[in-house]
Amino acid sequence: MTDDFKKASAGQVRAVSGRPPAASTPMEFWQGLSASVVDQIADNWHATSEKYRQGRRQHYFSAEFLMGRALLNNLLNLGLVDEAKEAAETFGQDLSNVLEQEPDAALGNGGLGRLAACFLDSCATQDLPAVGYGILYRYGLFKQVFENGFQTEHPDSWMEEGYPLVIRREEEQVSVNYSDLKVRAIPYDMPITGYGTNNVGTLRLWKAEPIEEFDYDAFNSQRFTDAIVDRERTMDISRVLYPNDTTYEGKVLRVRQQYFFVSASLQEMVQNHLDVHGDLSSFAKYNSIQLNDTHPVLAIPELMRLLMDEHDMGWEESWDIVSKTFAYTNHTVLAEALEKWEISIFDRLFPRIMEIVWEIDRRFRMDMEERGLDAGRINYMAPVSNGLVHMAWIACYAAYSINGVAALHTEIIKRETLGEWHDVWPEKFNNKTNGVTPRRWLNQCNPRLASLLNEVTGSDAWVRDLDILKNYVDAGNDEIYDRLNDIKHANKVDFAKWIKDRQGIEIDPDAIFDVQIKRLHEYKRQLLNIMYVLDLYFRIKEDPKADIPPRVFIFGAKAAPGYVRAKAIIKLINEVGRLVNNDEDVNGLIKVVFVENYNVSPAEKIIPAADVSEQISTAGKEASGTSNMKFMMNGALTLGTLDGANVEIVDSVGYDNAYIFGAREEELPELRKGYDPRHQYETVPGLRRVLDAFTDGTLDDGGTGMFHDLRWSLLNSNGHEPADTYYLLGDFEDYRKVRDQMAADYADRRAWAKMTWKNITESGRFSSDRTIRNYAEEVWKIEPTSI
């Protein structure tokens, strides 16, 4: 295998670079190695696809797939790392440097997209017949650059030099029609290798291309811009993930995107079914579609359109198929966050789809009247009301399964967010707690720890079955604890070097690495985190001789371009960092690091090095979280509220092995009744000083008024939302107390390592393999199918 792979790699590198491998650049070597991986798996990939299309398949529809770098993941899964290293060394290349050339595939944003990526990995590893469907974004979300502490957005040109691990399938293109535009949907396939299997799954990504590239008549008439108008409108569809929808035209583009990928995917599915099975009446027997949040819900009326208009089925027969095909995953407890679009957008883009939605609405209202629901409840639940199309309501009506993504989250949506739906159809509801793949998030990103686990368990079988680790909970001893500490320290040294090279910041690997990495949103409470840091800074200034354990506070987050307050929090974190990191009195005792352009690859550096995992959302607001699971697998201890999957983490490891603070979800309604954040401001020691620093000149927001708005939002109601909506001031004192205690406990290194061992060995519950088995058995009804 070594000689074969070496020769194949050399040939691919030559083809890419047009010169001998020894004279090729690291980027060209990455492209050649990637092409060699495709060469290795091509036969199995084709065989897998052909076998899967013959039987029942799961189709995972998601607006985003945050895949991360692919080459190392594939080499590990295929057992080719040593061969690749040898091939690189033969031609004077260092494999580590070659791997660093790969850009992160800019196909996702946060937990939703990373979850989808983990699910595809688990499906492939377990030989489950599943295919992912999404959009091939040209520039992804955006590349984040800090300018004077402010987030600025730039194109993320991830395919600029080609991406060999995505294969164009032009011969399988379909057309997608809007009332004002007709476009070609070109499929690009990404192979998804599993660990220890020959099966190779597929992520199919659609790219929008114009019917005609260029209008010669317009150009020759000197109407140069007109010659490319339709091309640019078409290319806009797959240009950017989540275009800013604070304007009407931004919303139109969002809806156009969503329809584009679901229509293309359904057309391909319908044609495949006809080719293999010949009769669409059995479509639901062989196809299940999981809607990952509400972004793909347009698939419901679109499948109705295809069945009725293209294949002459009646409404009842079509609806029977649809209602047995779709399953819906809800990812939020915030009813206001469920997607709603103006009817006028649907009328403008696809009047026929709007007609079908109106008919779904009419029949739904009749159904509910017959069930005895009152007019007010029917109007609230109706797919169309108050000039808006409610995507989640369409999903709840049509889907045969509705699931939450953590035990607490599922109970909240049954009781509140989707309570009306649960009252009518309790049998549809189920929980599928999220999970993460141990291949990428332990075996790949933390090889030192993986090696220890191989040694302790006697093999690498845990990589495919993480539950094995639970058998070794009590195997911990002083030798293992000392090695765990050594591994963590070595990982921290690696991260310190990486961040110094990347951003010029020097940090102490002996300090506690306290980390919060997740999408920037007010309910995730990055603001509470940085308020603690500012309070700690003032305490050190007040008493320079205080016994404060050295700490590095690490942040990673992007804010949506139109989310003004989230961008203000980013500026505040960077401003506190400027203050703290440049104060000689503090002398490096504490430091703030904001990792610029956070995505999967930086996470793979941060998570193995973390000591503390900040999971501090307001109780009852986070659906699940998945970074909490990744940190747990890598031996970081959870500092958090009882929210999302934190509840299940604590259930697994016990309160003695996590640090829990703050108001509980069930306590908050009563606490809210008499809650006055100004009372906290006046009475909690140090809190006034922290909030006043926002506006008294201590911190500089560049004259934008951003920090004034942040302070105002914590102390004052603005009419439509209460003061301190997410209960930061209410939880601050307990947060400070527990966080201080956690830092003090870190001094007993063996006791700390004992807690980390408990977390690592209990993490099997949070493998995406377990999640996917549950989906496959209980929702999708699919069986492992080996080639």
C-alpha positions in Angstrom: 0.0 0.0 0.0 2.8 2.4 0.9 4.5 2.2 -2.6 1.1 2.3 -4.4 0.0 5.4 -2.4 3.4 7.1 -2.8 3.3 6.5 -6.6 -0.3 7.6 -6.9 0.4 10.8 -4.8 3.5 11.6 -6.9 1.4 11.3 -10.1 -1.4 13.5 -8.7 1.0 16.2 -7.5 2.7 16.3 -11.0 -0.7 16.6 -12.6 -1.7 19.5 -10.3 1.6 21.4 -10.4 3.0 20.6 -13.8 6.4 19.9 -12.3 8.2 17.2 -10.2 6.8 16.6 -6.7 10.1 17.7 -5.2 9.7 21.1 -6.9 6.0 21.5 -6.0 4.7 23.9 -3.3 3.0 22.6 -0.1 -0.4 23.8 -1.5 0.2 21.7 -4.7 1.2 18.8 -2.5 -2.0 19.1 -0.5 -4.0 19.1 -3.7 -2.2 16.1 -5.0 -2.6 14.1 -1.8 -6.3 15.0 -1.7 -6.7 13.8 -5.3 -4.9 10.6 -4.3 -7.4 10.0 -1.5 -10.3 10.3 -4.0 -8.4 7.9 -6.3 -8.1 5.4 -3.4 -11.9 5.5 -2.5 -13.4 6.0 -6.0 -14.5 2.4 -6.5 -15.9 2.0 -3.0 -17.6 5.4 -3.2 -19.4 4.4 -6.4 -20.3 1.0 -5.1 -21.7 2.6 -1.9 -23.8 5.1 -3.8 -25.2 2.4 -6.1 -26.1 0.1 -3.2 -27.7 2.8 -1.2 -30.0 4.0 -4.0 -31.5 0.5 -4.3 -33.0 0.5 -0.8 -34.5 2.8 1.8 -32.3 5.9 2.3 -32.2 8.9 4.6 -31.8 12.3 3.1 -30.4 15.0 5.5 -31.5 18.5 4.3 -29.4 21.3 5.9 -28.6 24.8 5.0 -25.1 24.3 6.4 -22.5 21.7 6.9 -19.5 22.9 8.8 -17.1 20.2 7.6 -13.7 21.5 8.6 -10.5 20.3 6.9 -11.0 17.0 5.1 -7.6 15.5 4.2 -6.3 14.5 7.6 -9.8 13.3 8.6 -9.8 11.0 5.5 -6.3 9.8 6.0 -7.0 8.8 9.5 -10.3 7.1 8.6 -8.6 5.2 5.8 -5.5 4.3 7.8 -3.2 6.2 5.4 -1.5 8.7 7.7 1.9 7.0 7.8 1.8 6.4 4.0 1.0 10.1 3.4 3.8 11.1 5.8 6.3 8.9 4.0 5.2 10.1 0.6 5.6 13.8 1.7 9.0 13.1 3.3 10.2 11.3 0.1 9.8 14.6 -1.8 11.1 16.9 0.9 7.7 18.0 2.4 6.5 17.9 6.0 3.0 16.5 6.2 2.0 18.8 9.0 2.9 21.8 6.8 1.1 20.3 3.9 -2.1 19.7 6.0 -2.0 23.4 7.1 -2.5 24.5 3.5 -6.0 23.2 3.4 -8.7 25.9 3.8 -11.7 25.1 5.9 -14.6 24.4 3.6 -16.8 27.5 4.2 -20.1 25.6 4.2 -21.4 26.4 7.7 -21.4 28.7 10.7 -22.1 27.2 14.1 -23.4 24.2 16.0 -26.2 23.5 13.5 -23.7 23.0 10.6 -21.1 21.2 12.7 -23.8 18.8 14.0 -24.8 18.0 10.4 -21.1 17.2 9.6 -20.8 14.9 12.7 -24.0 13.1 11.6 -22.6 12.4 8.2 -19.4 11.0 9.7 -21.4 8.7 12.0 -23.7 7.5 9.2 -20.6 6.6 7.1 -18.8 4.9 10.0 -22.0 2.8 10.8 -22.7 2.0 7.1 -26.0 3.7 7.2 -27.6 4.6 3.8 -27.8 8.4 4.3 -27.0 11.4 2.0 -26.5 15.0 3.0 -27.9 17.8 0.8 -26.9 21.5 1.0 -25.5 24.4 -1.0 -21.9 24.9 -2.3 -21.3 28.4 -0.9 -18.7 30.4 -2.8 -17.7 32.5 0.1 -19.4 30.8 3.1 -20.5 32.9 6.0 -17.6 35.4 6.0 -14.0 35.7 7.0 -13.8 37.6 10.3 -11.2 40.3 10.6 -10.8 42.6 13.7 -10.1 46.2 12.9 -9.6 48.3 16.0 -11.5 45.6 17.9 -14.5 45.8 15.6 -15.6 42.7 13.6 -15.5 43.3 9.9 -16.6 40.8 7.3 -14.7 39.7 4.2 -15.2 37.0 1.6 -13.9 33.6 2.5 -12.5 32.5 -0.8 -12.0 28.8 0.2 -12.1 27.3 -3.3 -9.8 29.9 -4.9 -7.0 27.4 -5.6 -9.4 24.4 -6.3 -10.7 21.8 -3.9 -10.1 18.2 -5.1 -12.3 16.7 -2.5 -15.4 18.1 -4.1 -16.4 16.5 -7.5 -18.5 18.3 -10.0 -21.3 16.2 -11.5 -22.5 18.4 -14.3 -24.2 15.5 -16.1 -26.7 15.2 -13.2 -27.8 18.9 -13.2 -31.4 19.9 -12.8 -33.3 23.2 -13.4 -34.9 25.3 -10.7 -37.5 27.7 -11.7 -38.6 31.0 -10.1 -41.2 33.3 -11.6 -38.5 35.8 -12.4 -35.5 33.5 -13.0 -34.6 30.0 -14.3 -31.3 28.6 -13.0 -29.2 25.4 -13.4 -28.4 23.5 -10.2 -25.1 21.7 -10.6 -24.3 19.0 -8.0 -20.9 18.8 -6.4 -20.3 15.6 -4.3 -18.0 15.4 -1.3 -17.0 11.9 -0.2 -17.6 11.1 3.5 -15.3 8.3 4.7 -16.1 6.3 7.8 -13.6 4.9 10.3 -12.9 1.2 9.8 -15.3 0.6 6.9 -15.2 0.4 3.1 -18.4 2.4 2.8 -18.1 6.0 1.6 -21.0 8.3 2.1 -21.9 11.5 0.1 -22.6 15.1 0.8 -24.2 16.6 -2.3 -23.9 20.4 -2.6 -25.7 22.4 -5.2 -24.2 25.3 -7.0 -26.4 27.8 -8.9 -25.3 28.6 -12.4 -27.0 30.6 -15.2 -28.8 29.1 -18.1 -26.7 31.4 -20.3 -23.4 32.7 -19.1 -23.4 35.9 -21.1 -25.9 37.9 -23.2 -24.1 38.7 -26.4 -26.9 40.9 -27.8 -26.8 43.1 -24.8 -23.0 43.3 -24.8 -22.8 44.1 -28.5 -25.4 46.8 -28.0 -23.0 48.4 -25.5 -25.3 47.4 -22.6 -22.3 45.8 -20.8 -23.9 45.5 -17.4 -27.1 44.1 -18.8 -25.0 41.3 -20.4 -24.2 39.8 -17.0 -27.3 40.7 -14.9 -28.9 37.3 -14.9 -25.6 35.6 -14.3 -24.9 37.6 -11.2 -28.5 37.2 -9.9 -28.1 33.5 -10.3 -24.6 33.3 -8.7 -26.0 35.3 -5.7 -28.0 32.2 -4.8 -25.0 30.1 -3.8 -22.6 33.0 -3.1 -23.0 33.5 0.7 -24.3 31.5 3.7 -27.1 33.4 5.5 -27.1 36.7 3.6 -28.1 39.6 5.8 -31.9 39.5 6.0 -32.4 42.8 7.8 -33.7 44.2 4.5 -36.6 42.9 2.3 -34.2 42.0 -0.5 -32.0 40.1 1.9 -35.1 38.1 2.9 -35.9 37.4 -0.7 -32.4 36.0 -1.3 -32.7 33.8 1.8 -35.9 32.3 0.6 -34.6 31.9 -3.0 -31.6 30.0 -1.5 -33.8 27.7 0.5 -36.0 26.8 -2.4 -33.0 26.3 -4.7 -31.4 23.5 -2.8 -34.6 21.7 -1.7 -36.1 21.8 -5.2 -32.8 20.5 -6.7 -32.5 17.7 -4.1 -36.1 16.6 -4.4 -35.9 16.5 -8.2 -32.9 14.2 -8.0 -34.6 12.0 -5.4 -37.8 11.7 -7.4 -35.9 10.8 -10.5 -33.8 8.2 -8.7 -36.9 6.6 -7.2 -38.5 6.4 -10.7 -35.3 4.9 -12.1 -35.0 2.2 -9.4 -38.6 1.6 -8.3 -40.7 2.9 -11.1 -43.7 4.0 -9.1 -43.9 7.1 -6.9 -46.7 5.6 -4.8 -43.9 3.9 -2.9 -41.8 7.0 -2.4 -42.2 7.2 1.4 -41.4 3.5 1.7 -37.9 4.1 0.3 -37.2 7.8 1.3 -37.0 9.7 4.6 -36.1 13.3 4.7 -34.8 15.0 7.9 -35.3 18.7 8.0 -32.4 20.2 10.0 -34.2 23.2 11.4 -36.7 25.3 9.4 -34.4 26.4 6.5 -35.4 23.4 4.3 -39.1 23.4 5.1 -39.9 24.6 1.6 -39.3 21.0 0.6 -42.8 20.2 1.9 -44.8 22.3 -0.6 -42.2 21.6 -3.3 -42.6 17.8 -3.0 -46.4 18.4 -3.2 -45.8 20.4 -6.4 -43.6 17.8 -8.0 -46.0 15.0 -7.2 -49.1 16.8 -8.3 -47.9 19.0 -11.2 -45.1 16.9 -12.6 -46.5 13.4 -11.9 -50.3 13.9 -12.0 -51.0 12.8 -8.5 -54.0 14.0 -6.5 -53.8 16.1 -3.3 -54.7 13.3 -0.9 -52.3 10.8 -2.4 -49.5 13.4 -2.5 -50.1 14.6 1.1 -50.1 11.0 2.3 -46.6 10.6 0.8 -45.4 13.9 2.2 -46.7 13.2 5.7 -44.8 9.9 5.8 -41.6 11.3 4.3 -40.6 14.3 6.4 -39.1 14.5 9.9 -38.3 17.8 11.6 -35.6 18.7 14.1 -36.3 21.8 16.1 -33.2 23.7 17.3 -34.6 26.5 19.4 -36.7 27.2 22.4 -37.3 30.8 21.2 -40.6 30.9 19.4 -39.6 34.3 17.9 -36.5 32.7 16.3 -38.7 30.3 14.2 -38.6 31.4 10.6 -41.4 33.4 9.2 -41.5 35.0 5.7 -43.8 37.6 4.1 -46.4 36.2 1.8 -45.3 38.8 -0.8 -41.9 37.0 -1.1 -43.6 33.7 -2.0 -45.9 35.5 -4.4 -43.0 37.1 -6.1 -40.7 34.1 -6.3 -43.0 31.1 -6.8 -46.8 31.8 -6.9 -47.5 28.1 -7.4 -45.8 27.2 -4.1 -47.8 29.9 -2.4 -51.0 28.4 -3.8 -50.0 25.0 -2.3 -49.2 26.7 1.0 -52.6 28.4 1.0 -54.2 25.0 0.5 -52.2 23.4 3.3 -53.4 26.3 5.5 -57.0 25.8 4.4 -57.0 22.1 5.1 -55.2 22.6 8.4 -57.8 25.1 9.6 -60.6 22.6 8.7 -58.8 19.8 10.5 -58.3 21.8 13.7 -62.0 23.0 13.6 -63.1 19.4 13.4 -60.8 18.6 16.4 -62.6 21.3 18.4 -59.8 23.9 18.7 -60.9 27.5 19.3 -60.4 30.2 16.6 -57.6 31.9 18.4 -55.5 28.8 18.8 -56.2 27.8 15.2 -55.1 31.2 14.0 -51.9 31.0 16.0 -51.0 27.6 14.7 -52.0 28.2 11.1 -49.3 27.9 8.5 -50.4 31.3 7.1 -51.4 34.2 9.4 -51.0 37.9 9.8 -49.4 38.2 6.3 -46.6 35.6 7.1 -45.8 32.1 6.2 -44.8 30.2 9.3 -42.2 27.6 8.3 -42.1 25.7 11.6 -45.9 25.3 11.6 -45.8 23.8 8.1 -43.1 21.4 9.4 -45.1 20.5 12.5 -48.2 19.7 10.4 -46.5 17.7 7.7 -43.8 15.8 9.6 -44.3 12.4 11.1 -41.6 13.1 13.7 -40.7 16.2 15.6 -37.6 16.1 17.8 -35.7 18.3 20.2 -31.9 18.0 20.6 -31.5 17.6 24.4 -33.7 16.2 27.1 -34.4 19.7 28.7 -34.9 21.3 25.3 -37.4 18.6 24.2 -39.4 19.1 27.4 -39.5 22.9 26.8 -40.7 22.7 23.2 -43.4 20.2 24.2 -44.5 22.5 27.0 -44.0 25.9 25.5 -42.4 26.5 22.1 -44.5 23.9 20.3 -46.9 23.2 23.1 -50.0 23.6 20.9 -48.7 21.0 18.5 -47.8 18.6 21.3 -51.3 18.9 22.6 -52.7 17.7 19.3 -50.0 15.2 18.3 -48.0 14.1 21.3 -47.0 10.9 19.5 -44.9 12.9 17.0 -42.5 14.3 19.6 -39.3 12.6 20.7 -35.8 13.6 22.0 -32.6 13.0 20.1 -29.8 14.5 22.3 -27.1 15.8 20.0 -23.6 14.2 19.8 -20.2 14.8 18.3 -17.9 12.5 16.3 -15.0 11.1 18.4 -13.1 10.6 15.1 -12.5 14.3 14.6 -13.0 15.6 18.1 -10.8 13.3 20.0 -8.8 10.8 17.8 -7.8 13.5 15.2 -7.5 16.7 17.2 -6.0 15.2 20.4 -3.5 12.4 19.3 -1.7 12.4 22.7 -4.9 11.6 24.6 -6.0 9.2 21.9 -2.8 7.3 22.4 -3.3 7.1 26.1 -6.8 5.8 25.6 -5.5 3.1 23.2 -3.1 2.1 25.9 -5.5 2.0 28.7 -8.3 0.2 26.8 -5.9 -2.1 24.8 -7.0 -1.0 21.3 -8.6 1.8 19.2 -12.0 0.1 19.3 -13.3 3.2 21.3 -12.9 5.3 18.2 -15.9 3.4 16.7 -17.7 2.7 20.0 -17.0 5.5 22.6 -19.2 3.7 25.1 -16.2 1.4 25.7 -14.6 4.2 27.8 -17.2 3.8 30.4 -15.7 0.5 31.4 -12.6 2.4 32.5 -14.1 5.0 34.7 -12.6 3.4 37.8 -9.3 2.6 36.0 -7.9 6.0 36.9 -4.8 6.1 39.1 -2.1 8.6 40.0 0.0 7.5 37.0 -2.9 8.1 34.6 -3.7 11.4 36.3 -0.1 12.6 36.0 -0.1 11.6 32.3 -3.3 13.4 31.7 -1.8 16.6 33.2 1.3 16.2 31.0 -0.9 15.7 27.9 -2.9 18.8 28.7 0.2 20.8 29.3 1.8 19.7 26.0 -1.5 20.6 24.2 -1.4 24.0 25.9 2.2 24.6 24.7 1.1 23.8 21.2 -1.8 26.2 21.4 0.4 29.0 22.9 2.8 28.6 19.9 -0.1 28.5 17.4 -1.8 31.7 18.8 1.6 33.5 19.0 2.3 32.7 15.3 -1.3 33.5 14.2 -2.1 36.7 16.2 1.1 37.7 18.0 -0.2 37.1 21.5 2.0 35.5 24.1 0.3 33.4 26.8 1.5 31.2 29.6 0.9 27.5 29.2 1.0 27.1 33.0 -2.1 29.4 33.3 -5.6 28.0 33.4 -7.1 28.1 29.9 -10.7 29.2 30.3 -12.6 28.9 27.0 -15.9 30.0 25.5 -16.2 29.3 21.8 -19.6 29.5 20.1 -21.7 31.7 17.9 -22.2 35.2 19.4 -25.7 35.6 20.7 -27.0 37.5 23.8 -28.5 34.3 25.3 -25.1 32.5 25.2 -23.9 35.3 27.5 -20.4 36.0 26.3 -21.2 39.4 27.9 -21.4 37.8 31.3 -18.1 36.1 30.8 -16.2 39.3 29.9 -18.0 41.1 32.8 -16.4 38.6 35.1 -13.0 39.2 33.5 -13.4 43.0 34.0 -14.4 42.5 37.6 -11.4 40.2 38.2 -9.1 42.9 36.6 -10.5 45.5 39.0 -10.0 43.1 42.0 -6.3 42.6 41.0 -5.8 46.4 40.6 -7.4 46.9 44.0 -5.2 44.2 45.7 -2.1 43.4 43.5 -0.9 40.9 46.2 -4.1 38.8 46.1 -3.7 35.1 45.5 -5.1 34.9 42.0 -4.4 31.8 39.9 -3.0 32.8 36.4 -5.6 32.6 33.8 -6.0 33.0 30.0 -9.6 33.8 28.9 -10.1 32.5 25.4 -13.0 33.6 23.2 -14.0 32.5 19.7 -17.2 33.8 18.0 -18.7 35.4 14.9 -21.7 37.7 15.0 -24.2 37.8 12.2 -23.4 40.9 10.1 -26.8 42.5 10.9 -26.7 41.7 14.7 -25.6 45.0 16.1 -25.6 44.2 19.7 -23.6 41.0 19.2 -21.0 43.0 17.3 -20.9 45.4 20.2 -20.1 42.5 22.6 -17.2 41.5 20.3 -15.9 45.0 20.4 -16.3 45.0 24.2 -14.3 41.7 24.6 -11.5 43.1 22.5 -11.5 46.4 24.4 -11.3 44.6 27.7 -8.5 42.5 26.2 -6.7 45.7 25.2 -7.1 47.1 28.8 -6.0 43.9 30.6 -3.2 42.7 28.3 -1.4 46.0 28.3 -1.6 46.8 32.0 1.8 46.3 33.7 0.2 46.1 37.1 -1.6 42.9 36.0 1.7 41.7 34.6 0.3 38.8 32.6 -1.6 37.3 35.6 -4.7 37.3 33.4 -4.9 37.7 29.6 -7.8 37.9 27.1 -7.4 36.2 23.8 -10.1 36.5 21.1 -9.4 34.0 18.3 -10.0 35.8 15.0 -12.1 34.0 12.4 -13.0 31.2 14.6 -14.1 28.0 12.8 -13.4 24.2 12.9 -9.6 24.3 12.4 -9.0 26.7 15.3 -11.4 24.7 17.4 -9.2 21.6 16.8 -6.3 23.6 18.4 -8.3 25.2 21.2 -10.4 22.3 22.6 -7.5 19.8 23.4 -5.8 22.7 25.3 -8.8 23.9 27.3 -9.0 23.4 31.1 -12.4 25.1 31.5 -15.4 24.9 29.2 -17.7 27.9 29.6 -21.4 26.8 28.9 -23.1 29.7 30.5 -26.3 30.4 28.6 -29.4 31.5 30.4 -31.1 28.4 31.7 -33.8 27.2 29.2 -32.4 29.1 26.2 -29.8 26.8 24.7 -31.3 23.9 22.8 -28.3 21.6 23.4 -24.9 22.8 22.6 -22.2 20.6 21.2 -19.0 22.3 22.2 -19.8 21.2 25.7 -19.5 17.6 24.5 -16.2 18.2 22.6 -14.6 19.8 25.7 -15.9 17.0 27.9 -14.3 14.3 25.6 -11.0 16.2 25.8 -10.9 16.5 29.6 -12.1 20.1 30.1 -14.4 20.6 33.0 -17.8 22.3 32.5 -18.5 25.6 34.1 -22.2 26.2 33.3 -25.8 26.6 33.9 -28.3 23.7 33.9 -29.2 24.3 30.3 -29.2 22.2 27.1 -27.0 19.1 27.2 -25.2 20.4 30.3 -28.1 18.8 32.2 -27.2 15.4 30.8 -23.4 16.0 31.2 -24.0 16.6 34.9 -26.2 13.6 35.1 -23.3 11.5 33.7 -20.4 12.9 35.7 -22.2 14.1 38.9 -22.1 17.6 40.4 -18.7 16.8 42.0 -17.1 16.7 38.5 -18.6 19.9 37.0 -19.2 23.5 38.2 -22.8 24.5 38.0 -24.2 28.0 38.9 -27.1 30.2 38.3 -30.9 30.2 38.3 -32.6 27.0 37.1 -35.0 27.0 34.1 -37.9 26.2 36.4 -37.0 28.9 38.9 -36.7 31.8 36.3 -40.4 32.6 35.8 -40.9 33.2 39.5 -37.6 35.1 39.8 -38.6 37.3 36.9 -41.8 38.5 38.5 -40.0 40.7 41.0 -36.7 41.1 39.2 -35.0 44.5 39.2 -31.5 44.4 37.7 -30.9 47.9 39.3 -31.0 46.2 42.7 -28.2 43.9 41.7 -26.3 46.8 40.2 -26.6 48.7 43.6 -26.0 45.7 45.9 -23.7 43.1 44.3 -20.2 44.0 45.2 -18.1 45.1 42.2 -21.0 45.0 39.7 -21.6 48.8 39.6 -17.9 49.3 38.9 -18.0 46.8 36.0 -21.1 48.3 34.3 -19.9 51.9 34.9 -16.7 51.1 33.1 -18.7 50.6 29.9 -19.4 54.3 29.7 -17.0 56.2 32.1 -14.0 56.3 29.7 -12.3 53.2 31.0 -13.3 51.4 27.8 -13.5 53.0 24.3 -16.2 52.0 21.8 -14.9 54.3 19.2 -17.6 56.9 19.7 -20.3 54.5 18.4 -22.4 54.4 21.6 -22.3 50.6 21.5 -21.2 50.2 25.1 -23.9 52.7 26.3 -26.5 50.5 24.6 -25.1 47.4 26.3 -25.2 49.0 29.7 -28.7 50.4 29.0 -30.0 47.0 27.9 -28.9 45.5 31.3 -30.5 48.2 33.4 -33.6 49.4 31.5 -36.6 48.1 29.7 -37.1 49.4 26.1 -40.8 48.7 26.0 -40.8 45.4 24.0 -38.2 43.6 26.0 -37.5 43.7 29.8 -34.3 45.0 31.3 -31.5 42.3 31.4 -33.5 39.9 29.3 -31.0 37.1 29.8 -30.6 37.5 33.5 -26.9 38.4 33.5 -27.0 40.5 36.6 -29.2 38.0 38.4 -26.6 35.2 37.9 -23.4 37.4 38.2 -22.7 36.9 41.9 -23.1 33.1 41.8 -21.1 32.9 38.6 -18.2 34.8 40.2 -18.3 32.6 43.3 -18.3 29.3 41.4 -15.7 30.5 38.9 -13.4 31.7 41.6 -13.8 28.3 43.4 -13.0 26.5 40.1 -9.8 28.4 39.7 -8.8 27.7 43.3 -9.5 24.0 42.8 -7.2 23.8 39.8 -4.2 24.0 42.2 -4.7 20.4 43.2 -3.5 18.9 39.9 -4.2 15.3 40.6 -7.7 16.0 42.0 -8.4 18.1 38.9 -7.1 15.3 36.6 -9.3 12.8 38.4 -12.3 14.9 37.5 -11.1 15.2 33.9 -10.8 11.4 33.7 -14.3 11.0 34.9 -15.5 13.4 32.1 -13.5 11.7 29.4 -14.6 8.2 30.3 -18.3 9.2 30.6 -18.4 11.0 27.2 -19.6 8.0 25.2 -23.2 9.2 25.8 -22.4 12.2 23.7 -21.0 10.5 20.6 -22.9 11.3 17.5 -22.8 7.5 16.8 -25.3 7.1 19.6 -27.5 9.9 18.3 -27.5 8.5 14.8 -28.3 5.0 15.9 -31.4 6.5 17.7 -32.4 8.4 14.6 -31.9 5.3 12.3 -33.8 2.9 14.5 -36.6 5.2 15.8 -37.2 7.8 13.1 -35.6 6.9 9.8 -36.1 3.2 9.9 -32.9 2.4 8.0 -30.5 -0.5 8.5 -26.7 -0.7 8.1 -25.9 -1.6 4.5 -22.3 -2.7 3.9 -20.8 -2.9 0.5 
